[in-house]
């Protein structure tokens, strides 16, 4: 049997893992248990009452996190002409048309986190489906990554817009910031994420929609949240800010 490290022993007794917590309590615990030597990402995991095998129950979209993600997002834009210049001016890291498609095909270039394309480029970008698709990088109108307004899309993704999608068992994993964030910033992002997921509920979904919710840091334990207490009020956010 493997011996637990001092850090693992401390986390094992840091809180009651059987208890369901209010979001603000869970955020506090996650921050306390994020003791790695790097700034850990705080992730929200939500198991939804959907059947992702059915096309009309796949929950997918984007959400703008008001406090941002805390990390630098590298953006590639497939565009030509005026749209390409607009993307560059907005801060896109890589911009190209056929040349970018060829670079990805021939060199395996994938040094970006988000791919955005203008509609007229999708015929060429479609050739990259087998490369971009499995990595979650394929531009899609549902996530706002196929658009004529590339400058706006670049600005939003640089500013904290993130994509989400149910996995094969109906769970959504969504980063909501860094452990170094103040509790009020994590609370703002948590609230924005939950409101978006509830808005995106498929009409065909039956029964309880929010099945389980948990927060965790990159190397910390999962903290379970009471699905009946997911709403965070402005007063709680202000109290979290004042408590720092």
ZIFEN-V366324 format. One record per backbone hydrogen bond with DSSP energy under -0.5 kcal/mol. CO is the residue of the C=O (numbers start at 0). NH is the residue of the N-H. Records with the same first field share a line. If there is no record, write none. Layout:
BEGIN
CO: NH / NH
END
This chain:
BEGIN
4: 8
5: 9
6: 10
7: 11
8: 12
10: 13
14: 16
15: 18
20: 225
21: 25
22: 26
23: 27
24: 28
25: 29
26: 30
27: 31
28: 32
29: 33
30: 33
32: 34
37: 39
39: 178
40: 42 / 217
41: 175 / 176
42: 215
43: 173
44: 213
45: 47 / 171
46: 210 / 211
47: 49
49: 51
50: 53
52: 54
53: 56
54: 57
56: 58
57: 59
58: 165
60: 163
62: 64 / 161
63: 65
64: 67
71: 73
72: 74
73: 112 / 113
74: 92 / 93
75: 115
76: 78 / 95
77: 117
79: 82 / 83
80: 84
81: 85
82: 86
83: 87
84: 88
85: 89
86: 90 / 91
87: 90
93: 76
95: 78
96: 100
97: 101
98: 102
99: 103
100: 104
101: 105
102: 106 / 108
103: 107
109: 111
113: 75
115: 77
116: 146
117: 120
118: 121
120: 123 / 124
121: 125
123: 126
124: 127
125: 128
127: 130 / 131
128: 132
131: 134 / 136 / 137
132: 135
139: 142 / 144 / 145
140: 143
144: 116 / 146
147: 149
148: 152
149: 153
150: 154
151: 155
152: 156
153: 157
154: 158
155: 159 / 160
159: 64
161: 62
163: 60
166: 169
169: 47
170: 166 / 172
171: 45 / 173
173: 43
176: 41
177: 180
181: 184 / 185
182: 186
183: 187
184: 188
185: 189
186: 190
187: 191
188: 192
189: 193
190: 194
191: 195
192: 196
193: 197
194: 198
195: 199
197: 200
201: 204
208: 48 / 210
211: 46
212: 224
213: 44
214: 222
215: 42
216: 219
221: 223
222: 214
223: 20
224: 212 / 226
225: 228
226: 229
228: 22
232: 235 / 236
233: 237
234: 238
235: 239
236: 240
237: 241
238: 242
240: 243
END
